[in-house]
Amino acid sequence: MRKVVFLDRDGVINIERGEYTFEIEDFKPVEGLFEALKVLKEKGFEFIVITNQGGISKGIYNHNDVINVHCCMQQWFKDANISLLDIYYCPHHSFVEKCICRKPDSLMLEKAIAKYNVNIEKSYFIGDSRRDELAGQKVGLKTIRVTANENLNNYINQIN
């Protein structure tokens, strides 16, 4: 079974700007991110991104915009020599429609846990909102809530 750190995207991986980030020129990594992930990789963790992308549902951007940004993110991981197992995103928004994948619901996590044979007891969800915590707790993950854009090095000692 795998040990996985699930990561929220906006505010954890890339800078949270206070508005939707869907263009590559606005997509910038959080300071210290890859140094922290390298330490976690040395501890035997792998990584999966879990992100709400409700701007699709609202018509602000589309799936191709998200895919382009995620290709950029995957390149960041590759350049840092860190494997990114997968990226799950929910295109829905509760203002427009109902779904069971949008955090704080847990369908994205459930799918990833099943697909990658994740050891829930040894895995974590790192996010910057209460809905991230709730989604992780619904499936039994340990959760860490960071302040948006905070350096993850402040938390790596909490992760075994």
C-alpha positions as a printed Julia matrix, in Angstrom:
160×3 Matrix{Float64}:
   0.0    0.0     0.0
   1.12   3.53   -0.8
   1.76   6.44    1.53
   0.36   9.52   -0.18
   0.23  13.2     0.58
  -2.83  14.64   -1.14
  -2.33  18.29   -1.99
  -4.87  21.0    -2.66
  -3.74  23.13   -5.6
  -4.47  26.85   -5.17
  -2.74  28.21   -2.08
  -0.75  25.02   -1.43
   1.02  24.32   -4.74
   0.55  27.63   -6.51
   0.09  31.14   -5.19
  -3.52  31.88   -4.24
  -4.27  35.21   -5.9
  -7.79  35.74   -4.57
  -9.28  35.04   -7.99
  -9.36  32.07  -10.34
  -5.98  31.0   -11.65
  -6.35  29.45  -15.09
  -3.68  31.13  -17.2
  -0.08  29.91  -17.11
   1.35  33.43  -16.67
  -0.59  33.7   -13.37
   0.42  30.23  -12.17
   3.4   30.55   -9.79
   4.64  28.01   -7.23
   4.47  28.65   -3.5
   7.9   29.39   -2.07
   9.63  26.33   -0.58
   7.11  23.88   -2.03
   9.52  21.55   -3.76
  12.1   21.57   -0.97
   9.34  20.36    1.4
   8.07  17.76   -1.08
  11.59  16.39   -1.52
  11.79  15.79    2.26
   8.42  14.04    2.16
   9.53  11.99   -0.85
  12.55  10.85    1.19
  10.09   9.74    3.89
   8.44   7.48    1.29
   5.47   9.62    0.28
   3.98  10.02   -3.16
   1.75  12.9    -4.26
  -1.73  13.41   -5.72
  -3.39  16.77   -6.35
  -7.07  17.23   -5.44
  -8.57  20.54   -6.57
 -11.92  22.25   -7.06
 -12.08  24.14  -10.34
 -15.57  25.63  -10.17
 -14.7   28.4   -12.63
 -15.42  25.85  -15.36
 -19.03  25.51  -14.21
 -19.34  29.28  -13.95
 -18.09  29.69  -17.55
 -15.03  31.71  -16.52
 -12.61  29.21  -18.07
 -12.73  25.73  -19.59
 -11.25  22.25  -19.23
  -8.45  23.05  -21.7
  -7.36  25.98  -19.54
  -7.14  23.68  -16.52
  -5.29  21.01  -18.5
  -2.74  23.59  -19.72
  -2.09  24.82  -16.18
  -1.81  21.22  -14.96
   0.73  20.43  -17.68
   2.79  23.34  -16.35
   2.43  21.99  -12.8
   3.46  18.5   -13.9
   6.57  20.01  -15.45
   7.4   21.71  -12.13
   7.22  18.32  -10.41
   9.29  16.67  -13.13
  11.94  19.41  -12.97
  12.14  18.89   -9.19
  12.48  15.12   -9.73
   9.28  14.46   -7.81
   6.7   12.03   -9.12
   3.13  13.28   -9.28
   0.86  10.23   -9.34
  -2.26  12.02  -10.55
  -4.38  15.14  -10.59
  -8.09  15.1    -9.82
 -10.24  18.16  -10.35
 -13.92  18.91   -9.92
 -15.32  21.25  -12.6
 -18.57  21.9   -10.72
 -19.61  24.78   -8.51
 -22.37  24.67   -5.91
 -23.73  28.01   -7.18
 -24.5   26.32  -10.52
 -25.1   22.62   -9.8
 -24.76  19.91   -7.2
 -22.17  17.14   -7.3
 -20.46  14.71   -4.94
 -16.92  15.32   -6.12
 -16.5   18.97   -5.07
 -14.7   19.33   -1.76
 -15.81  19.15    1.02
 -17.29  15.99   -0.49
 -14.8   13.21   -0.97
 -15.41  11.44   -4.3
 -12.09  12.61   -5.82
 -10.23  11.28   -2.79
 -12.2    8.02   -2.79
 -11.35   7.41   -6.46
  -7.65   8.13   -5.9
  -7.47   5.95   -2.79
  -9.02   3.01   -4.64
  -7.02   3.46   -7.85
  -3.63   3.82   -6.14
  -4.15   1.46   -3.2
  -3.5    4.21   -0.66
  -2.85   3.38    2.98
  -5.25   5.84    4.61
  -3.71   5.45    8.07
  -0.29   6.59    6.79
  -1.48   9.3     4.39
  -2.31  13.0     4.67
  -4.31  15.76    3.02
  -2.73  19.22    2.99
  -5.06  22.08    2.17
  -5.69  25.71    2.95
  -9.41  25.64    3.69
 -11.94  24.01    5.97
 -13.44  22.18    2.98
 -10.06  20.51    2.35
  -9.95  19.34    5.96
 -13.51  18.03    5.8
 -12.91  16.11    2.57
  -9.82  14.44    4.03
 -11.54  13.63    7.3
 -14.49  12.02    5.49
 -12.16   9.32    4.15
 -10.07   8.98    7.32
  -6.95  10.9     6.27
  -4.89  12.95    8.67
  -5.29  16.57    7.61
  -3.06  19.61    7.82
  -4.49  23.03    7.21
  -1.98  25.63    6.1
  -2.41  29.34    5.55
  -2.71  30.08    1.82
   0.72  30.5     0.19
   2.53  29.33    3.33
   5.81  27.45    3.02
   5.14  23.74    3.63
   8.51  23.38    5.35
   6.7   24.67    8.44
   4.71  21.4     8.55
   6.92  18.58    7.32
   7.88  17.51   10.86
   4.18  16.72   11.5
   4.21  14.17    8.68
   5.68  10.73    9.39
